[in-house]
């Protein structure tokens, strides 16, 4: 579980030519599906692991999924000066506290947030036997020091969950949600040269066709994928597939999910959690899943260097 620091050759090819006095910044991101209702039943201690890492690692952005609104407020209150944006996926969740019982996801930062957008990803048409949720991509501009105004955008999301007999229809729903993410962000990235981070729980593995419109890497290896992003943990050779990978990057990564908490130690066997960095002007990607903090997902932190 070492922190990766290798510079991708494929990233370098896509990095824009340096401009005179171009601004650069290493952007540090934490994402964690805290299972705030499912595992914690609304308890405010669900955010403890994220608060601890925010104090220790000092990220620019923190994205949390499966959060009760009271837990989002608790995160902010324990980190004076932090700003946050909360989006409701399920109003009045009975598993959340009485005061702040809406359930959703949040993006938070020690830097000011502005220009908030919420894109409806849909995918909620058919949820038999499930708690019916709405699915969103929530984005905000991040006014980090040294970054030109309006040039860094952070987005959090949580895609449709589930597997088993309904897997084909669930994969179709997730694929459509990824398409809507691509459509919402593509012009910002390509035309307006905004550097974009998208993080969250995608409920699918890196090599699945579902993620084709996220990755700049192809499933079969190499560049030329349909997406606009590289992922923080795509350079860790320990998790490369036996075939279908380039020498320096692969649609893979260390598992982040889904712990059977009755096992000792808990077993993580799937990578469902991601930090995607837009490919233009990016280098020095790294990613590192850490402890669970009581959730069935690992807290995952990633970093990359952007040229603006």
N, C-alpha and C positions, 0 to 999 in steps of 0.2 A: 504494500500500500504506500509506495513511495510517490512523492509528488513529481509529475513529469514536467520536463523543461525543454524537451527537444523542439527545435523549430522545424516545421514541416516544409519540405521542398515544394510540395504541391501548393501550400499556402503562399509561399514566396512568389510563385508564378502568377498568382492572382492578386497579389498586393499591388496597389496602385503605385506608380512611380513617385518617389518622394518629391514634395514641393518645397520651395524655400520656406523655412521656418514652419513646416507642418507640425501641428500639435500631435503628440502621441501620449497615450495613457494606457497602463495596464488596468483592465476592468476586472474586478473580483466579484463573484456572484455566489450566493448560497441559495439552494432550493431544497425544500423538505416537505414531503407529504406527511403532516404530523398526525394524521388519523385522529383529529381533534374530537370528533363525535364517536367514531367507531370504536377506538381503543380507549380514549380518555373520557368519553361521556361528558364533554364540556369542561372538564377541569382545566384551570388556567396553567397548570404545570406542563401542559402539552407543548408550550413554547419554550420551555427551559433550555433545551438543547440548542435551539436556534439563537436564543439570547446569549448563551454562553459563547457560541462560535462567533456571533457578531461582535462581542466585546474582544475576543481573542484575536480574530483574523482580520477584523475591520474591513468587511466587504463594502463595495459600492452599492450593491443591491441585494435584498433578501426577498425571495419568493416563497410563499407558504401556500400549500394546498390542503383541502379538507380542514378548514379552519372555521370555528364558531366566531361570530363577530366579537364576542366578549374576549376571546383569546387573542384576536387581532389587536384589540385595545390594550390588553395586558402586555403584548410584545412592545408596543409603542411606549407604554408607561414605564416599562423597565429599561428602556433605552432613551433617556431624555434627549430631545433634539431630533429624533427620528420622525419621518413623515411616512404615511401609508395610505394606500388606496385599497378599499375592500369591495369585492363584487359578490353579489348574492347568487348562489346556484340553487339553493333550496331555502325558501323563507320559513321561519318558525319551525326549525328542526327540533323535535321533541327531545333529542339527545343533547342539545346544547343548553347552556344556562338560561334561566328565565330572563335575565337582563342581557340582551345581546344574543338572541337565539337564532338569528339568521346564520346560514351555513354557506361557505364559499371559499374564495381564495383571495390572496392579497399580494401586493407588491409594496415593498418598504425600502426606504433609503435614508441614510444620514444627510443626503443632499436634497435640496428642494425638488419636488415633483410637480409637473404641470402638463398641460395638453393631454389630459386623460381621454382615452378612447376605449370603448367596449364593443367588440365585434361578436355578434351572435353566431356561434359555430353550429347551432342546431344539433342534429343527431339525437334528439330526445323524442322522436316520434313513436318509438316502440320500445318500451321498457317494462315488459311483463315481469312481475315478481320482483321488481327493483323499486327502490325509492326514486321517484321521478325527479330528475334534476334538469336544469338548463346548463348549457355549456358555453363558455365565453373565452375570448382572448382579451385580457385587460392590459393596456399599455400606457406608459407615461414617459414623458421626457425627463431625463435626469440631468440636473445642473451640477455635474461634478466639476471640481476645479480643473482648469486647463482645457476643458472641452468647449469648443465653439457652441454657441447657443443653438439649441434645436438639433444637435447632431448625434446625441446618444439617446436611444429609446429602449426601455426595458419592458418586457411583456411576460405575463404569467398565464398559464393555461392548465387545464385538466381535461383530458379526453375521456370519451365513453369507456367504461370499464366492462369486464365480463369476458367469458370464454365458454367452452363446452359446446353443447348442441347448437347454440346460436352464433358460433364463431364467424361463419361467413357473413351474416348480416351485421354483426358487430364490427368486423374488419371494414366492411363497406361504409358504415357510419363513421368510423375513425378516419378512413381515407378521405371522405368528403369533408370532415372537419379540418384535416391538414390542408386540403385544397383551399379552404376558406382562409386559413392562416396565410398561405402563400399569396393569395389574391390580395389580402389586406395589407401585406408588408412589402411586396415586390417593388412597387414604384418608389417607395421611400428609400429602399436599399440601392436600387439600380439607377434611378433617375436623380434622386435628391441626395445621394451619398450619405444617408443617415446610417450610423452604425447601430445595429439592432441586436439585442439579446432576447432570446425566447427560452423560458425555462418552465419546467413543471413535470407532471406525471402524464405520460403519453399512453400508458397502458398497452404498449406493444414493444417488441424487441427491435434492435437497430437494423437488422437485415431484412425486416419485413417490408413488402411493397407499400404498406400503409405510409411509411416515412419517406417515400421517394421524392415528394415535393418539399421536404425539409432539407435533405442532404445534397450538397454539391458532389459528394462521392456517389458512384454507381454501386449497386448491390454486387455486381461482378468484379468490383475493384477499379480503382483509378478515378480520374476526374470525369466531368461531363454529366453529372447527375442533374435532375430537373430542378433541384432546390437551390436556395440562396445561402446555405449555412454549412459551417463545419461544427462538429460537436466536441466539447471539451476533452472527452476521454477517448478519442479515436486514434490515439498514437500509442496506446499501451499494448505492446506485443504479446503480453501474457494472455490477452483475451482475443487475439486475432483468430478468425476462422481458419481451419486447415487449408482452405482454398478460397479464391475470390477476393483477395486483399492485395492492395499495393504494398510496396516494401516499407512505407512509412506511415500509412494511414489505412484504417479499416472501419467499416460500419459495425462497430463492436463496442466493448467497454466492460468494466467491472460491474457485476450484478449489484443492484440497489434494492431489490424487492424479491420476494414477498415473504417475510419472515414468519415462520411458525413459532410464535413466541413461547410455546410450551416445550420447544426443543432447546437443548443446552449444549453448545451455543446455538442461537437462532441461525437458521440457514437462509441465505440469500441466493436465489438461483435464476433471477431474471433482471435484466436492465430495463427498467420502465421509466426511470427518471433521467432528465436530460438538461443540459445547458447548451443551447445552440448560439453560436456567434456568427453574425453575417460575414460572408467570406471576403468581401472587398476590404482591403486595408488591414487584414488581421494576420497575426503571427503569434508564436509562443503559446500555443494551446496546451492546457493541462486540466486534468480532472481527478477528483479524489472523493470517493464515498467514505463516510466516517461511520460513527455509531448510530444506532437506531433511536436513541432517546425515548424509548417506550413505544414508538410507532412500529409498523410492519415494513416501513421504508427507511432506508438509510438517509441521513442528512448528506447532501452531496454538494461539494463546493468545487468551483471551476474558475479559471482565469484565462485571459487572453490579452494580447497587446493590440490596441487599435491605433491606426494612423488616421487622423481626421483631416 
